[in-house]
Amino acid sequence: MSSGTGDGTSTLSGRGAGTAVVVGAGVGGLATAIGLRRAGWTVTVLERRAALERYGTAFGIHPTAQTALDRLGLGDALRVRTVPYRNARIRRPDGKVLAALPLERIERRWGRPELLMSRPHLIDALLAELDRLGGTRIEYARPLTDPGALVADLVVGADGINSAVRTAYFGTRSSPRPIGTVAWIGIAGFETGLYGETWGEGRFFGMTPVEPGRTNWYATVPAATRARELREAFTGWHDPIPRVLAETDPATWVRYEMRHLYPALRAFAADGRVALVGDAAHAMTPNLGQGACTALLDAEALTRAVAAAGPDGLPGALDAYDAERRRSAQRVAFGSRTLHRFMTARRPALRDALLRMLPG
Ligand SMILES: Cc1cc2nc3c(=O)[nH]c(=O)nc-3n(C[C@H](O)[C@H](O)[C@H](O)COP(=O)(O)OP(=O)(O)OC[C@H]3O[C@@H](n4cnc5c(N)ncnc54)[C@H](O)[C@@H]3O)c2cc1C
């Protein structure tokens, strides 16, 4: 493994660099590895899977996460493989429009649109950038089993909702909690031309663009719903929802149990050398479309603080990271959980009346 900056890696600070182990090669781990490499750190990534999972759901990339990607040097990749998300509505199962998703408001506020990018493309872009920077070793089929044995200046837990790093350094007070629903997700091989979310009683269905000729969809239903019951759960809902389910192969659907981390962690950093990013730190329900975005924001903030301080200033850098990200990420997680309750309301009439009062 190479180290230092002789391979063309740009340094964000001139204060020297150390060694880091990043556990987990998801969005958060790969983005953290990129930020550390750009600061000249020697990075090893440990990934428990033999290869990275390549399922095809689309991530919404909020403008703030786009800025984080720009700062990590991934702005170009972002622009090539994304589509803007606009003109999406919240509907009732009979098709009546209740409100607009706030996409145009987001675009006005931040000066650029929310973008959609398929998860495989984002993972590929992160891997390509790591490869271009050189000097990072990704060890696949390497589940971390003994966090205490890790020898490095910095240990980053980017190992998702069941984080072994979190359990080892932060205890089990905060742990994954099911919320009673599952999400089935998939890609339809045609463009529906109609996007947004349809909210029913205890369930909802969403459709977004993802790339030409395809539609990204997700269906949230009570946890006991099996794949063969999904089509039935949306029978009678407005076009093209039944068609999306009928024309996609259930073998390609991906099932997620909806869970979040509860209660919220008291710190994102420990021992002056350990930090958590992404789902390991604040796993949230997907309702606000912020899981990957917040992982990117964490990675950028952590590596910016570490680059500015250098290895000698690591404890202070981790405190600064905690101060910048913890409350903000936990507010988003709380908002997402609250929105989940609202979206899956058992008596939707009041909810729908409230929705109709929202500005368009
Ligand atoms: C239906 C649905 C829709 C979503 N839509 C969006 C969206 O539109 N926008 C958005 O921003 N987010 C969305 N999300 C959330 C998003 O998928 C995740 O929150 C985000 O990918 C978190 O990234 P991460 O790197 O922290 O964790 P993960 O992606 O879980 O990565 C963790 C990695 O660590 C590895 N690992 C785990 N344990 C170990 C171990 N012991 N040793 C070594 N490696 C280990 C895993 O194999 C994995 O590769 C959605 C989620 C769902 C369920």
The ligand as an SDF file (V2000), in Angstrom:
LIG
                    3D

 53 58  0  0  0  0  0  0  0  0999 V2000
  -36.1190    2.1390    0.5120 C   0  0  0  0  0  0  0  0  0  0  0  0
  -34.9300    3.0090    0.8020 C   0  0  0  0  0  0  0  0  0  0  0  0
  -34.7550    4.1460    0.0200 C   0  0  0  0  0  0  0  0  0  0  0  0
  -33.6840    4.9990    0.2910 C   0  0  0  0  0  0  0  0  0  0  0  0
  -33.5800    6.1350   -0.4550 N   0  0  0  0  0  0  0  0  0  0  0  0
  -32.6050    6.9970   -0.1870 C   0  0  0  0  0  0  0  0  0  0  0  0
  -32.5250    8.2220   -0.9440 C   0  0  0  0  0  0  0  0  0  0  0  0
  -33.3390    8.5140   -1.8340 O   0  0  0  0  0  0  0  0  0  0  0  0
  -31.5190    9.0850   -0.6570 N   0  0  0  0  0  0  0  0  0  0  0  0
  -30.6330    8.8000    0.3450 C   0  0  0  0  0  0  0  0  0  0  0  0
  -29.7620    9.6390    0.5790 O   0  0  0  0  0  0  0  0  0  0  0  0
  -30.6660    7.6360    1.0590 N   0  0  0  0  0  0  0  0  0  0  0  0
  -31.6160    6.7330    0.8340 C   0  0  0  0  0  0  0  0  0  0  0  0
  -31.6790    5.5840    1.5670 N   0  0  0  0  0  0  0  0  0  0  0  0
  -30.6820    5.3250    2.6530 C   0  0  0  0  0  0  0  0  0  0  0  0
  -29.3180    4.7610    2.2070 C   0  0  0  0  0  0  0  0  0  0  0  0
  -29.4590    3.5530    1.5040 O   0  0  0  0  0  0  0  0  0  0  0  0
  -28.3760    4.5080    3.4190 C   0  0  0  0  0  0  0  0  0  0  0  0
  -28.7650    5.2620    4.5030 O   0  0  0  0  0  0  0  0  0  0  0  0
  -26.9490    4.9060    3.0920 C   0  0  0  0  0  0  0  0  0  0  0  0
  -26.5310    4.1330    1.9950 O   0  0  0  0  0  0  0  0  0  0  0  0
  -25.9710    4.7080    4.2990 C   0  0  0  0  0  0  0  0  0  0  0  0
  -24.6500    4.4420    3.9000 O   0  0  0  0  0  0  0  0  0  0  0  0
  -23.5570    3.8310    4.8920 P   0  0  0  0  0  0  0  0  0  0  0  0
  -22.2780    3.7800    4.1000 O   0  0  0  0  0  0  0  0  0  0  0  0
  -23.5350    4.5400    6.1770 O   0  0  0  0  0  0  0  0  0  0  0  0
  -24.0390    2.3550    5.2720 O   0  0  0  0  0  0  0  0  0  0  0  0
  -24.2160    1.0460    4.3260 P   0  0  0  0  0  0  0  0  0  0  0  0
  -24.6270    1.4270    2.9460 O   0  0  0  0  0  0  0  0  0  0  0  0
  -25.0670    0.1100    5.1010 O   0  0  0  0  0  0  0  0  0  0  0  0
  -22.7330    0.4550    4.2290 O   0  0  0  0  0  0  0  0  0  0  0  0
  -22.1140   -0.2390    5.3070 C   0  0  0  0  0  0  0  0  0  0  0  0
  -21.0320   -1.1570    4.7290 C   0  0  0  0  0  0  0  0  0  0  0  0
  -20.3350   -1.7650    5.8230 O   0  0  0  0  0  0  0  0  0  0  0  0
  -20.2020   -3.1480    5.5890 C   0  0  0  0  0  0  0  0  0  0  0  0
  -20.0930   -3.8080    6.9010 N   0  0  0  0  0  0  0  0  0  0  0  0
  -21.0680   -4.0050    7.8120 C   0  0  0  0  0  0  0  0  0  0  0  0
  -20.5860   -4.6140    8.9190 N   0  0  0  0  0  0  0  0  0  0  0  0
  -19.2640   -4.8050    8.6960 C   0  0  0  0  0  0  0  0  0  0  0  0
  -18.2120   -5.3720    9.4560 C   0  0  0  0  0  0  0  0  0  0  0  0
  -18.4260   -5.8830   10.6920 N   0  0  0  0  0  0  0  0  0  0  0  0
  -16.9520   -5.4200    8.9430 N   0  0  0  0  0  0  0  0  0  0  0  0
  -16.7180   -4.9040    7.6890 C   0  0  0  0  0  0  0  0  0  0  0  0
  -17.6910   -4.3360    6.9160 N   0  0  0  0  0  0  0  0  0  0  0  0
  -18.9390   -4.2860    7.4080 C   0  0  0  0  0  0  0  0  0  0  0  0
  -21.4590   -3.5110    4.7950 C   0  0  0  0  0  0  0  0  0  0  0  0
  -21.2800   -4.7160    4.0690 O   0  0  0  0  0  0  0  0  0  0  0  0
  -21.6190   -2.2870    3.8790 C   0  0  0  0  0  0  0  0  0  0  0  0
  -20.8960   -2.4000    2.6940 O   0  0  0  0  0  0  0  0  0  0  0  0
  -32.7320    4.7040    1.3360 C   0  0  0  0  0  0  0  0  0  0  0  0
  -32.9050    3.5420    2.0830 C   0  0  0  0  0  0  0  0  0  0  0  0
  -33.9990    2.6980    1.8520 C   0  0  0  0  0  0  0  0  0  0  0  0
  -34.2040    1.4990    2.6910 C   0  0  0  0  0  0  0  0  0  0  0  0
  1  2  1  0
  2  3  1  0
  2 52  2  0
  3  4  2  0
  4  5  1  0
  4 50  1  0
  5  6  2  0
  6  7  1  0
  6 13  1  0
  7  8  2  0
  7  9  1  0
  9 10  1  0
 10 11  2  0
 10 12  1  0
 12 13  2  0
 13 14  1  0
 14 15  1  0
 14 50  1  0
 15 16  1  0
 16 17  1  0
 16 18  1  0
 18 19  1  0
 18 20  1  0
 20 21  1  0
 20 22  1  0
 22 23  1  0
 23 24  1  0
 24 25  2  0
 24 26  1  0
 24 27  1  0
 27 28  1  0
 28 29  2  0
 28 30  1  0
 28 31  1  0
 31 32  1  0
 32 33  1  0
 33 34  1  0
 33 48  1  0
 34 35  1  0
 35 36  1  0
 35 46  1  0
 36 37  1  0
 36 45  1  0
 37 38  2  0
 38 39  1  0
 39 40  1  0
 39 45  2  0
 40 41  1  0
 40 42  2  0
 42 43  1  0
 43 44  2  0
 44 45  1  0
 46 47  1  0
 46 48  1  0
 48 49  1  0
 50 51  2  0
 51 52  1  0
 52 53  1  0
M  END
$$$$
